[in-house]
Amino acid sequence: MHAAIRYQCILVRGKGLIVTIDGPAGSGKSSVAKRLASEIGFSFLDTGAMYRCVTLACLRKEMDLGQIQEVANIASQVQIEFFADKVVLDGEDVSEAIRTPTVTKSIWAIADNAAVRESMVAAQRRWTAGRDAVTEGRDQGTIAFPDAECKIFLTATPEERARRRVSQLLELGVEVNYEEVLEMQNQRDRQDTQRESGGLKQATDSIMVWTDGMTEDEVLQSLVAIVGSKRPTEVNPMAEQPLQHKPHLMPR
Ligand code: C5P
């Protein structure tokens, strides 16, 4: 019965429901967006991982990241697959490799490349076609899915985000300097907000959620409530038909 409610909109509109979650680095988007998707039975698309995969592929080929066309060619050639707990790039599990500081430091050059952004956005739209999905990134509510049914902008003050990052790293046994983390984060915020195409921006029709002082569980609860307020309440008997499960393959 639960699924029937969820799929009513798709039958009516002929497409999946999209929930976009955008926000700055360190706002805790990734983990809460993933939990939200699982809580409401939607697929999850981590678009930051896509930019990370293209960055890693270019670094491995020792390419000059300023070569706009060559980098764009790589972006359109790589095959990125999402599984429950791993990201696979051209057949290799790169879940850890895409999160190294080297990749994070270089990613701006890839994310600034308008041709790369175009192919990433096209792939994001193909991937979500016909599915209910939570997509997370910087430009999801503004560029990738301007007609999304539910748009959330998740944020927190820079200080709170930096504090969270420091404690996350401490939990992993890595000691870092708070001021340095804050400075690097401010730099990423500048790069993300000043980007000419696809820069971090709050969609005018999005709901902003400030997460300062909230636990991840509390953030999750508020997101579930926001999505719930946008979902249909009546049941369509047609929706009782078996659901189609698509593989989580990122089409080229
Ligand atoms: O979310 P995550 O920190 O993994 O994203 C890494 C980088 O990828 C961001 O700092 C941003 O530069 C870029 N990105 C983007 N557009 C998206 C998602 C991520 O430009 N939709």
Residues whose N, C-alpha, C, O or C-beta is under 5 A from the ligand:
A	BS01	C5P	T47 G48 A49 Y51 I107 A111 E136 G137 R138 D139 G198
